[in-house]
């Protein structure tokens, strides 16, 4: 059911929910085979974008040609006005890397990097998409997203202003409102040498089986199975392009 919600200061409107996710890859067919084999997703080649089915959230593998920007995992967020969104981005310390452009399916997109260099997309359509969040996440479907930032409170303010998301400071992990973003998320301070990132977590049935399968397909496990205080376990791996992806069990 399409949900209307009150956005503070702006009155009644649709929320800035996540429209889709994108995995950028140097070799699209290699990425296609990796994700189809690992999660049993169906990936259809429709040109520069490969359409992902079975992830629980609309998604694409993007054949990434830009040598000056690394491959990455990103999300595109519904906005009512891309130009207004991009103005806010730059006011808050972000940088536009792809100005507004039309897309063949209708509407337009843009891309920017947040203050940590994380690539984010904005999408303005002729109709606003329904939130894709749901109470029960099936196996091999995306359950939540994570933003690792150098300065958590700076990023908290950035996303609150640009997308009007409510972000609760619950300690080391800040919770991003699922109602606002359309998908559960969290934000935290990243203290390691590796670059900050955005990633997605996919729910799996048998964690050990996936940890074994990832290196067999050419990926690398970077966080072994780890207990989650609220229940269940999680792990993280790098895909063939070095993109960090999370998996979790339970919940």
HELIX and SHEET records of a PDB file:
HELIX    1   1 UNK A   28  UNK A   39  1                                  12    
HELIX    2   2 UNK A   82  UNK A   91  1                                  10    
HELIX    3   3 UNK A  152  UNK A  163  1                                  12    
HELIX    4   4 UNK A  178  UNK A  181  1                                   4    
HELIX    5   5 UNK A  207  UNK A  216  1                                  10    
SHEET    1   A 2 UNK A   5  UNK A   7  0                                        
SHEET    2   A 2 UNK A  11  UNK A  13 -1                                        
SHEET    1   B 8 UNK A  42  UNK A  45  0                                        
SHEET    2   B 8 UNK A  49  UNK A  53 -1                                        
SHEET    3   B 8 UNK A  59  UNK A  63 -1                                        
SHEET    4   B 8 UNK A  18  UNK A  25  1                                        
SHEET    5   B 8 UNK A  73  UNK A  78 -1                                        
SHEET    6   B 8 UNK A 119  UNK A 124  1                                        
SHEET    7   B 8 UNK A 108  UNK A 113 -1                                        
SHEET    8   B 8 UNK A  95  UNK A 102 -1                                        
SHEET    1   C 8 UNK A 167  UNK A 169  0                                        
SHEET    2   C 8 UNK A 173  UNK A 176 -1                                        
SHEET    3   C 8 UNK A 185  UNK A 189 -1                                        
SHEET    4   C 8 UNK A 142  UNK A 149  1                                        
SHEET    5   C 8 UNK A 197  UNK A 203 -1                                        
SHEET    6   C 8 UNK A 244  UNK A 249  1                                        
SHEET    7   C 8 UNK A 233  UNK A 238 -1                                        
SHEET    8   C 8 UNK A 220  UNK A 227 -1                                        
END                                                                             
